[in-house]
Amino acid sequence: KLCGYLNKLGIKGPIKTWKSRWFFYDENKCHLLYYRTAQDINPLGSIDLSSASFDCKVENGEGVFEIRTPSRVFTLKAISKQAMMYWLQQLQMRRWEFCNAQSRFPVGSSQLVNEPLAGRTSRCRMYVVDHEDFLPPVKTPTEAVGLKAASLPAPQTSTALQNISLKHPWTEIQNTVYNICGSKQLWGNNGNVFSFSEFQEHPENPEEEQEAEVEAGLNWVRKARWMNSGFPGLPEELSRERNPMDKVSVLQQQILTLTEEVKSQKELVKLLHKALEAAQQEKRVSSMYLAAAEEKDRLELVRHKVRQIADLTSRLETLEQEKKELEQILTLRDSHIQELKEHVQLLMEKNHAKQKVIMALTEQMARELSDPLQEANTITAETLYKQQEEIEHLKDDIDAYKTQNQFLNSEIHQVTRLWTSVAENEKALLMKCACLQARNCQMESKYLTVLRKLQEAMPGLPSSHAELVRNLIQEALQWDVKEEAEQGFNLNAVSEYDEYGFMTVPDYEVADWKLLAKIQALEIKSNNLRSQEVVEKPLRDRWNSVGELSPSAELKSLIRSGIPVEHRQRVWRWIVSRHCSHLPDHYQRLLRQSKSTEHPACRQIELDLPRTLTNNKHFSSPTSQLIPKLRRVLLAFSWHNPAIGYCQGLNRLAAVALLVLEDEESAFWCLVHIVENLMPADYYSDTLITSQVDQRVFKDFLSEKLPRLMAHFEKYRIDVSLITFNWFLVAFVDSLVSDILLRVWDAFLYEGTKVIFRYALAIFKYNEEEILRIHDSVEIYQYLRFFTRMIMDGRKLMNIAFNDLNPFPMKLLRNRRSMHREELEAELCELEQIKAAYVKERAEQGP
């Protein structure tokens, strides 16, 4: 058992006092309990060692060490340096053993209690062997630590009441009552106070018989100590001592200790008597009041009580007045004492100065009278003696600091190991939590899928069943944000908005689309959670190791894998700055121009602002703070590029740039980079001729990469450009969920429009089998309207785009664009000729 007496520093306001306390380690809770004496039954308090650290400082004094918990610092003092180091080593070992057991077994498990002693001892031995590298084991100071120390008297204090805890009066009273009751239980039958036979041993020789006679006279003291302490082995150890004088001295110390305890108990009894008398007086008055037969008698008693209150009030005022006068007198006396102290200090300084002068004159006379060589020898000897003393002091300090350094190294080593163990446990719990969340997302996704199937079969269901299905769908699509905030944790598998403010489940008018959106959000969340440790974390670590950005194959691969949220803004700024030279004050000049002169596209911009990213909370309201920024960016671009001015679709590109880059000038240059560098010329012109060319090029690629799907479209006369034209014009904005959309944009900003072709083909490849199962043109068009909502795995889509569709050379894309542009221009020229001929023919026919 780890137990013993230590002095605990008690702080009450500005007053600091050392109080002796009996400390006992509770291995079940890893708490260090402290009592006033070893015989007390109720502790005054406890120290949680499981999250505590230990420290010892040389400057605090010998034997002083600290236990630092998250809420408080406990300062303790042992009787010697050896005892202090023993306590620190033992506390470290017990903390290590408890934390290891906690990390191995869950909280509340009974396996720790039932663990074999050999197993726990082996772990303890492993700790000691490891600990010896820093601090060798300290020998147990049996005179200060352990059960034997309980038989010794508690360290004495200057006054009897100093050691009593004023913070825990009720605990003190309980312990006092317990000790008194324990003493009364020692009385036996027939008036015999104690039974000596229980403690006496049979002597083996006459000398021991004499010892037994001396011992019998004082055995009642041991009996009382034994009954109260709870350590039955102590009297036997005491009886084995051979020297009677040692026994007498120990018993005398015990008598002194008991006398001091009796004094303190008497003080407590006096206080309790006073409180009892006051309560009895109050009881007598209340009894008289209740016993009074008439109202007059009761009224007289009440008046008497009022007079007493008035008398006590006047006495209290008089006492307060006297207190104020005494405080004034005390203040005057304190000031007078301070003046006297200053005067005494002045006199002492004068006396010290005179003594210095006398010593100097004496030394001068001694030097003049004595032999110079003898004087030098004397000075050398004195100096050598002083130096030796200083060297001894320095050696002691070095030893103390070495011990402190060894202990602190062991403490740092153990705390680091504990922290590593806790971090590993936390990592394992986070992984388990992620797996459970992923499983929860999958289960909820399957539940919503079942609801969707039931929704499709609702026309054939009874009205009550159809109503139940509608209620379940409505409940599944609701966000109980208030309940989440009150309970302090997220009940939903996915949040309502993502990091950039996009609604996870857009507010579609069609309930079926809402269900699909939520199913997709749940599946994406599940995939992200399952790939968190295997894919996302290594990818994030690779991004964290990237310093200065420079074009390379490795950076290209990283960008294709997706840029983490915390790095996306920095990378986008770097990409834009590489291709656009930021002219100083250019953006501000364009804003001033837009304020002074109204652009022809201003009205169209105002019409498109409320229709921009309606599923994003930063643009859903006319009062959103990003709406004015978007207006300024679009107006500045219309003046920057008069050939385009403004085209529908630019508002969405600029809005995405604002969400990521936040700064409107950076968003402006990002829009410039997309329109003027990434997209071909005339992509956003009035005729949108290059956009039409890209649709033809895409059909060619679709025929080559996915021939079965293209043949299926031709069979049912499906024009995919009706679906894909908007994909190319706004780079999939409002078509893909934000999690996948921003990964597409990462690669698009770095590599160009080839990425849009790759992802457009990958989307059809991802859903190819589902499309091939549909054999009706109307149903195919309906499916193509929302089939991007069927994409659940963004990583799978990325692998299809950049691996399965290879090779995808940029030279081939340019050649196809050139070929189809010539064809389209020829067709347009032919149409213009037909139109001109038709107009001419109508003009010749006349009205």
Summary of the structure (lengths in Angstrom):
residues: 847
radius of gyration: 45.7
end to end distance: 118.8
largest distance: 157.1
contacts: 2298
relative contact order: 0.04
helix: 69%
strand: 6%
